[in-house]
Amino acid sequence: IVTMLLERQGHSVVVAENGEVALKKIAEDDFDLVFMDMQMPVLDGLETTKILRSCENGSSENVEFERRTGQNGEHLQGKHLHVIAVTGNLDEQSKRLCLDAGMDSVLSKPFSVDSMNTVLKQFGKATVEESTPVVDTPTIESKDLLVTAMEFLKMSHPLDDEMLKQLLSVSVQSLRQCLEDMTNAFGSDELSQVANGAHKIKGILLAIGMDEGVTICKSLQGNAEQKNVSQSRKTFEELKTILSSLVVEPS
């Protein structure tokens, strides 16, 4: 959603799948603003931002930036790249952790165009255009969950029907891939990957207004992080049941 909204306004967007890749991209090019997810594989948002700030400050810890990217980040030193935390946890403790790590602001998921524009205005960037929400009944050949998700997206984001359908399609494909990856992770006892998958699914569900599965995702993520295999498997089956009609392959 962030990518679509920003590209609609003419911004050029680069996506990184984890914190280490983000650092490498930052080392290779100049960026105006970074939207940083808090929980990512390999290197999370907090640690990524700390390493970036150490590089900018010319700190002795800059060795970590060079180790991660293969570059010394000389072009970053003395500068300050604005970093916006993107998180589903906006309690005071989480917000303080983000700011203490060197982030400039926090954007809570699910977010609206208004909240994104507030951030963009704060850092002098062009905002996303508002538009009248589309209220036509969606024509999607699928289950009720897909219809509900489309209605939520139409009311939440100023995108035309084709972009909304594309967004929903990408979201569903991402859910399928996450479920497949998590199934494989259980097979190889990689509970850290199960936890990452639960976090990803939670973010997708928040973005499309499917609150019903968010609590299950939080529970699954916690169980996986605590290495509770049996409870993780049980919660995963509950999650698959909830999502079954949403991710069913078209016949």
C-alpha positions as CSV (number, residue, x, y, z in Angstrom):
1,I,0.0,0.0,0.0
2,V,2.8,2.4,0.9
3,T,4.4,1.7,-2.5
4,M,1.2,2.3,-4.5
5,L,0.3,5.5,-2.7
6,L,3.8,7.0,-3.1
7,E,4.1,5.9,-6.7
8,R,0.7,7.4,-7.4
9,Q,2.1,10.8,-6.3
10,G,5.2,10.4,-8.6
11,H,7.7,9.2,-6.0
12,S,10.3,6.6,-6.9
13,V,10.1,3.7,-4.5
14,V,12.7,1.0,-3.8
15,V,11.7,-2.0,-1.7
16,A,14.1,-4.0,0.5
17,E,13.1,-7.4,1.9
18,N,15.1,-7.1,5.1
19,G,17.3,-4.6,7.0
20,E,20.6,-5.8,5.6
21,V,19.4,-5.3,2.1
22,A,18.1,-1.9,3.1
23,L,21.5,-0.9,4.3
24,K,23.1,-2.1,1.1
25,K,20.6,-0.1,-1.0
26,I,21.2,3.0,1.2
27,A,25.0,2.5,0.7
28,E,24.6,2.4,-3.1
29,D,22.2,5.3,-3.7
30,D,20.8,8.5,-2.3
31,F,17.3,8.4,-0.7
32,D,15.1,11.2,0.7
33,L,13.1,9.0,3.1
34,V,13.0,5.5,4.5
35,F,9.8,3.7,5.7
36,M,11.3,1.1,8.1
37,D,9.3,-2.0,9.1
38,M,10.1,-2.9,12.7
39,Q,10.3,-6.7,12.4
40,M,12.2,-8.1,9.4
41,P,14.3,-11.2,8.9
42,V,18.1,-11.0,9.1
43,L,18.2,-7.5,10.6
44,D,15.2,-5.8,12.2
45,G,14.2,-2.2,11.9
46,L,15.7,-1.0,15.2
47,E,19.1,-2.5,14.6
48,T,19.2,-1.3,11.0
49,T,18.5,2.2,12.1
50,K,21.1,2.1,14.8
51,I,23.7,0.9,12.3
52,L,22.7,3.7,9.8
53,R,23.0,6.4,12.5
54,S,26.4,5.1,13.6
55,C,27.6,5.4,10.0
56,E,26.2,8.9,9.7
57,N,27.8,10.0,12.9
58,G,31.2,8.5,12.0
59,S,31.1,6.3,15.0
60,S,33.6,3.6,15.7
61,E,30.6,1.2,15.4
62,N,30.6,2.1,11.7
63,V,32.5,-1.2,11.2
64,E,29.1,-2.9,11.4
65,F,27.8,-0.9,8.4
66,E,30.8,-1.8,6.4
67,R,30.5,-5.5,7.4
68,R,26.9,-5.6,6.3
69,T,27.3,-3.6,3.1
70,G,30.9,-4.0,1.9
71,Q,31.1,-0.2,1.8
72,N,32.3,2.4,4.2
73,G,29.3,4.7,3.8
74,E,31.5,7.8,3.4
75,H,28.7,9.6,1.5
76,L,26.4,9.2,4.4
77,Q,28.7,10.7,7.1
78,G,27.5,14.0,8.5
79,K,24.1,13.6,6.9
80,H,20.7,12.5,8.4
81,L,18.5,10.3,6.3
82,H,14.9,10.5,7.7
83,V,13.6,7.1,8.9
84,I,9.9,6.5,9.6
85,A,9.1,3.4,11.7
86,V,6.2,1.4,10.3
87,T,4.7,-0.8,13.0
88,G,1.5,-2.5,14.2
89,N,2.5,-1.7,17.8
90,L,2.1,1.9,18.8
91,D,2.2,1.7,22.6
92,E,4.5,4.2,24.4
93,Q,7.2,1.6,24.9
94,S,7.4,0.6,21.3
95,K,7.4,4.3,20.2
96,R,10.2,5.1,22.6
97,L,12.3,2.2,21.3
98,C,11.9,3.5,17.8
99,L,12.9,7.1,18.7
100,D,15.8,5.9,20.9
101,A,17.1,3.9,17.9
102,G,17.3,7.1,15.9
103,M,14.0,7.0,14.0
104,D,12.3,10.4,13.2
105,S,8.7,9.4,13.4
106,V,6.3,6.4,13.7
107,L,3.6,5.3,11.3
108,S,1.1,2.9,12.8
109,K,-0.4,0.0,10.7
110,P,-3.1,0.1,9.4
111,F,-2.5,3.7,8.3
112,S,-4.6,6.1,6.4
113,V,-3.8,8.6,3.6
114,D,-4.1,11.3,6.3
115,S,-1.5,9.7,8.6
116,M,0.9,9.2,5.7
117,N,0.5,12.8,4.5
118,T,1.2,14.0,8.0
119,V,4.6,12.2,7.9
120,L,5.3,13.4,4.3
121,K,4.5,17.1,5.2
122,Q,6.6,16.8,8.4
123,F,9.7,16.1,6.3
124,G,8.9,18.3,3.4
125,K,7.8,15.7,0.8
126,A,4.9,15.9,-1.6
127,T,1.8,14.4,-0.2
128,V,-0.6,11.8,-1.6
129,E,-3.7,13.1,-3.3
130,E,-7.0,12.6,-1.6
131,S,-9.9,11.4,-3.7
132,T,-13.6,10.5,-3.1
133,P,-13.8,6.9,-2.0
134,V,-15.4,4.5,-4.5
135,V,-18.7,3.1,-3.0
136,D,-19.8,0.8,-5.8
137,T,-20.3,-2.8,-4.8
138,P,-17.2,-4.7,-5.7
139,T,-17.5,-7.5,-8.3
140,I,-15.1,-10.1,-7.2
141,E,-15.6,-13.8,-8.0
142,S,-14.6,-15.2,-4.6
143,K,-15.7,-15.6,-1.0
144,D,-17.1,-13.0,1.4
145,L,-13.7,-12.3,2.9
146,L,-12.4,-11.0,-0.4
147,V,-15.5,-8.8,-0.8
148,T,-15.0,-7.4,2.7
149,A,-11.3,-6.8,2.1
150,M,-12.0,-4.9,-1.2
151,E,-14.7,-2.8,0.5
152,F,-12.2,-1.9,3.3
153,L,-9.5,-0.9,0.7
154,K,-12.0,1.2,-1.3
155,M,-12.9,3.2,1.8
156,S,-9.3,3.5,3.0
157,H,-7.2,4.4,0.0
158,P,-7.6,6.8,-2.9
159,L,-6.8,4.3,-5.6
160,D,-8.8,3.4,-8.7
161,D,-10.5,0.0,-9.1
162,E,-7.7,-1.6,-11.1
163,M,-5.1,-0.6,-8.5
164,L,-7.3,-1.8,-5.7
165,K,-7.8,-5.2,-7.4
166,Q,-4.0,-5.4,-8.0
167,L,-3.3,-4.6,-4.4
168,L,-5.8,-7.2,-3.1
169,S,-4.4,-9.8,-5.6
170,V,-0.8,-9.1,-4.4
171,S,-2.0,-9.3,-0.8
172,V,-3.7,-12.7,-1.3
173,Q,-0.6,-14.0,-3.2
174,S,1.6,-12.9,-0.3
175,L,-0.7,-14.6,2.2
176,R,-0.4,-17.9,0.2
177,Q,3.3,-17.6,0.0
178,C,3.7,-16.9,3.7
179,L,1.5,-19.9,4.6
180,E,3.5,-22.1,2.3
181,D,6.8,-20.9,3.7
182,M,5.6,-21.4,7.3
183,T,4.5,-24.9,6.5
184,N,8.0,-25.6,5.2
185,A,9.5,-24.0,8.2
186,F,7.5,-26.3,10.5
187,G,8.9,-29.2,8.5
188,S,12.5,-28.1,9.2
189,D,11.8,-26.9,12.8
190,E,12.7,-23.3,11.9
191,L,10.4,-21.6,14.3
192,S,12.1,-18.2,13.8
193,Q,10.8,-18.3,10.2
194,V,7.4,-19.2,11.5
195,A,7.5,-16.1,13.8
196,N,8.6,-14.0,10.8
197,G,5.8,-15.4,8.7
198,A,3.2,-14.7,11.4
199,H,4.4,-11.1,11.6
200,K,4.2,-10.7,7.8
201,I,0.6,-12.1,7.7
202,K,-0.4,-9.8,10.6
203,G,0.8,-6.8,8.6
204,I,-1.1,-7.9,5.5
205,L,-4.3,-8.5,7.4
206,L,-4.1,-5.1,9.0
207,A,-3.6,-3.5,5.6
208,I,-6.7,-5.1,4.2
209,G,-8.9,-4.7,7.2
210,M,-9.1,-8.4,8.3
211,D,-8.8,-7.9,12.0
212,E,-10.1,-11.4,12.8
213,G,-6.8,-13.0,12.1
214,V,-4.5,-10.5,13.7
215,T,-4.9,-11.8,17.3
216,I,-4.1,-15.3,16.1
217,C,-1.0,-14.0,14.3
218,K,0.2,-12.3,17.5
219,S,-0.4,-15.5,19.4
220,L,1.4,-17.6,16.8
221,Q,4.3,-15.2,16.6
222,G,4.7,-15.3,20.4
223,N,4.5,-19.1,20.6
224,A,7.1,-19.5,17.8
225,E,9.5,-17.0,19.4
226,Q,9.2,-19.0,22.7
227,K,10.0,-22.2,20.7
228,N,6.7,-23.8,21.8
229,V,6.3,-26.2,18.9
230,S,3.0,-27.9,19.8
231,Q,1.2,-24.7,20.6
232,S,2.7,-23.0,17.5
233,R,1.3,-25.9,15.3
234,K,-2.1,-25.6,16.9
235,T,-2.3,-21.9,16.4
236,F,-1.0,-22.2,12.8
237,E,-3.9,-24.6,12.0
238,E,-6.4,-22.1,13.5
239,L,-4.9,-19.3,11.3
240,K,-5.1,-21.5,8.2
241,T,-8.8,-22.2,9.0
242,I,-9.5,-18.4,9.3
243,L,-7.7,-17.6,6.0
244,S,-8.9,-20.7,4.1
245,S,-11.6,-18.8,2.1
246,L,-9.4,-15.8,1.5
247,V,-6.5,-17.7,0.0
248,V,-8.3,-20.4,-1.8
249,E,-7.0,-20.8,-5.3
250,P,-9.6,-19.9,-8.0
251,S,-11.1,-22.9,-9.8
